[in-house]
Amino acid sequence: MSARRGLFVAPFDALADPAEVGDLAARAEAAGWEGFFVWDHVQYGDRVEAVADAWTCCAAVALRTERLLLGPMVTPLARRRPHVVARQAASLAALSRGRFVLGLGLGDDGVGEFSDFGDESDPRVCARMLDEGLEVLTALLSGEPVDHDGDHHTARGARFRPAAEVPLWLVGRFGNRAPVRRAARHDGFFVIGLDGPADLDRVTADLAAHDPRPGFDVVVDLTVDDDPAPWLDRGASWVLTRIGPYDLDLDAVRRVVDAGP
């Protein structure tokens, strides 16, 4: 089956307004795109001046659309409290009528996004925090009682209602084994750092060794200038077009969106 097409939007500068992002999502749905995913950052270096909150943008997208899948891509769970993320995710799942997808990963401290604020920045520690956070998050979303007392997170006698079915896509760089194993336990793998479509053969083979669940998604992203044709029917279930991060011009972005997939 052919891959589905979506947009991977940095809510920066000209798009650092959740209302504008919501308008853009409505245009995307009208143009035939099937997904609208928003970068989750608090800062992005000197070349980006303004940044919008991804979760507020997701709420705007949910309210302005009826069919698009949507979600933050990706949220670094190690810098978040999993019980707060669980509440937010369940609420966005309800607001979107089941169209919310939660992208999660380690994140990157390349511009001081973690260390500038005193957050953990060691990738090895963040990986352990991510794994433990996923355990707490998924348990809370299930609606069942949760008792967890771990190295990084605690949930004592917690039970969150309503329960929510929220697909989890894990991000990882091509060639790294740990993200493949982690992603295969959930609902999708957003793989970055691919050199070309042929790399997807290795990705799908590596995933198959971990027996992912039926309907598992493999997600890739391309620039606006990349030809998506060679990537379609090559093992990816989603091919996203990246909008941003730098020198965003609202009129140019609208032309890309209005052109459709």
C-alpha positions in Angstrom: 0.0 0.0 0.0 1.3 3.5 -0.8 2.6 5.6 1.9 0.4 8.3 3.4 1.5 11.9 3.1 1.8 14.5 5.8 3.5 17.7 6.9 6.2 18.1 9.5 6.0 21.7 10.6 8.3 23.8 12.7 6.2 26.4 14.6 8.9 29.0 14.4 9.1 32.7 13.5 6.4 33.2 10.8 4.6 30.2 12.2 5.1 31.0 15.9 1.4 31.6 16.3 -0.9 28.7 17.2 -3.8 30.4 15.4 -1.7 30.6 12.2 -0.7 26.9 12.6 -4.4 26.0 12.9 -5.2 28.0 9.7 -2.4 26.2 7.9 -3.7 22.8 9.1 -7.1 23.6 7.7 -5.6 24.5 4.4 -3.6 21.2 4.5 -6.7 19.2 5.0 -8.5 20.9 2.2 -5.4 20.2 -0.1 -5.4 16.5 0.6 -2.7 16.0 3.2 -3.4 13.3 5.7 -1.2 14.3 8.6 0.0 17.5 10.3 2.8 17.1 12.9 4.5 19.9 14.8 8.0 20.1 16.1 8.3 20.3 19.9 11.1 22.7 21.0 11.5 25.5 23.6 14.4 27.1 21.7 16.2 26.4 18.4 19.4 28.4 18.3 20.3 31.9 17.0 18.7 31.5 13.6 15.2 31.1 15.2 13.8 34.0 17.1 10.2 33.0 18.0 8.9 29.5 19.0 5.3 28.4 19.6 4.4 25.6 22.0 3.8 22.5 20.1 1.0 21.2 22.3 -1.0 24.4 22.0 -0.5 24.2 18.3 -1.9 20.6 18.3 -5.0 21.9 20.1 -5.5 24.5 17.4 -5.0 21.9 14.7 -7.5 19.5 16.3 -10.1 22.3 16.4 -9.6 23.4 12.8 -9.6 20.0 11.2 -11.7 16.8 11.0 -9.6 14.1 9.3 -5.9 14.9 9.7 -3.8 12.9 12.1 -1.8 15.3 14.3 0.7 15.4 17.1 4.0 16.7 18.4 7.0 15.3 16.6 8.9 14.7 18.7 8.6 15.4 22.4 11.7 14.6 24.5 10.0 12.7 27.3 13.1 12.9 29.6 12.5 16.6 30.1 8.8 16.1 30.8 6.8 14.5 33.6 5.1 11.5 32.2 1.9 11.9 34.2 1.5 15.4 32.9 2.1 14.2 29.3 -0.5 11.4 29.9 -3.1 14.0 30.8 -2.3 16.2 27.9 -2.2 13.3 25.4 -5.6 12.0 26.6 -7.1 15.4 26.4 -5.8 15.9 22.8 -7.0 12.5 21.9 -10.5 13.5 23.0 -10.3 16.9 21.4 -9.3 15.4 18.1 -11.8 12.5 18.3 -9.0 9.9 18.2 -6.7 11.6 15.7 -3.8 12.3 18.1 -0.4 10.6 17.7 2.3 11.1 20.3 5.9 11.3 18.9 8.6 10.7 21.6 12.4 10.5 21.6 15.6 11.5 23.4 15.8 15.0 21.9 19.1 16.9 21.3 20.9 19.4 23.4 22.8 20.8 20.5 21.6 24.4 21.1 21.5 24.0 24.9 17.8 23.2 24.8 18.2 21.0 27.9 21.3 22.2 29.7 20.4 25.9 29.5 17.4 25.1 31.7 19.1 22.6 34.1 17.5 19.5 32.4 19.3 16.3 32.0 21.4 16.3 28.8 23.5 13.1 29.0 22.0 10.9 26.2 22.6 7.7 28.2 20.7 9.0 31.2 18.0 10.5 28.9 17.5 7.0 27.3 16.9 5.5 30.7 14.5 8.3 31.6 12.7 7.8 28.3 12.3 4.0 28.8 11.0 4.5 32.4 8.8 7.4 31.3 7.3 5.3 28.6 6.4 2.6 31.2 4.6 5.1 33.4 3.0 6.9 30.5 1.5 3.9 28.9 0.3 2.5 32.2 -1.5 5.8 33.0 -3.1 6.0 29.5 -4.5 2.5 30.0 -6.8 3.7 32.8 -5.7 0.9 35.1 -4.2 1.5 38.6 -0.5 2.4 38.5 2.1 2.0 41.3 5.6 2.9 40.2 8.6 3.9 42.2 11.6 4.1 39.9 14.9 5.8 39.5 13.4 8.8 37.8 9.6 8.7 38.1 7.0 8.0 40.7 3.3 7.2 40.5 1.7 6.0 43.7 -1.8 4.5 43.6 -2.6 6.6 40.4 -5.5 5.8 38.1 -6.2 8.2 35.2 -9.6 8.3 33.6 -10.7 8.4 30.9 -8.4 5.8 29.4 -7.1 6.9 26.0 -5.8 5.0 22.9 -2.8 7.1 21.8 -0.5 5.7 19.2 3.2 6.2 20.2 5.8 6.8 17.5 9.4 6.7 18.7 12.1 8.6 16.9 15.6 7.3 16.2 18.6 7.9 14.0 19.2 5.4 11.2 21.8 2.7 12.2 21.3 3.0 15.9 19.9 -0.3 17.4 18.4 0.9 20.6 15.7 3.1 19.0 14.6 0.2 16.8 14.1 -2.1 19.8 12.3 0.7 21.7 10.0 1.6 18.8 9.1 -2.0 18.0 7.4 -2.2 21.5 5.0 0.6 20.5 3.2 1.8 17.4 5.7 3.4 15.0 9.3 4.4 14.2 10.1 7.8 12.9 13.6 7.2 11.4 15.9 10.1 10.7 19.3 10.3 9.1 18.5 8.2 6.1 20.8 8.6 3.1 18.2 7.4 0.6 15.2 5.2 0.0 17.3 2.0 -0.1 18.0 2.5 3.6 14.4 1.6 4.3 15.2 -2.0 3.4 17.5 -2.2 6.4 15.0 -0.4 8.6 12.2 -2.7 7.9 14.4 -5.8 8.2 15.7 -4.6 11.6 12.2 -3.9 12.8 11.0 -7.3 11.6 13.5 -9.0 13.9 11.6 -7.4 16.9 8.2 -8.5 15.7 6.3 -5.2 15.8 2.6 -5.2 16.3 0.1 -5.2 13.3 -0.3 -1.8 11.7 3.1 -0.6 12.9 4.1 2.7 11.1 7.4 3.5 9.6 7.8 7.3 9.1 10.3 9.3 7.2 10.6 13.0 6.4 11.8 14.9 3.3 12.6 18.5 2.5 10.3 20.5 0.4 12.7 20.1 -2.5 13.0 16.3 -2.3 11.1 14.1 -4.7 8.8 11.8 -2.7 8.3 9.4 -5.5 11.4 7.1 -4.8 10.3 6.8 -1.2 6.7 5.7 -1.8 6.0 2.0 -1.8 9.5 1.4 -0.2 8.4 0.2 3.2 7.4 3.6 4.8 3.8 4.0 5.8 4.2 7.8 6.1 6.3 10.2 4.1 6.3 13.7 5.6 7.3 17.0 4.0 9.4 19.1 6.3 8.4 22.8 6.7 11.2 24.8 8.3 13.1 25.3 10.5 14.8 28.4 9.0 13.8 31.4 7.0 10.1 30.6 7.0 8.1 32.8 4.7 4.3 32.5 5.3 3.3 32.9 1.6 5.8 30.3 0.5 4.7 27.9 3.1 1.1 28.3 2.1 2.0 27.6 -1.6 3.6 24.3 -0.5 0.6 23.4 1.6 -2.0 24.4 -1.0 -0.2 22.3 -3.7 -1.1 19.2 -1.8 0.8 15.9 -1.6 
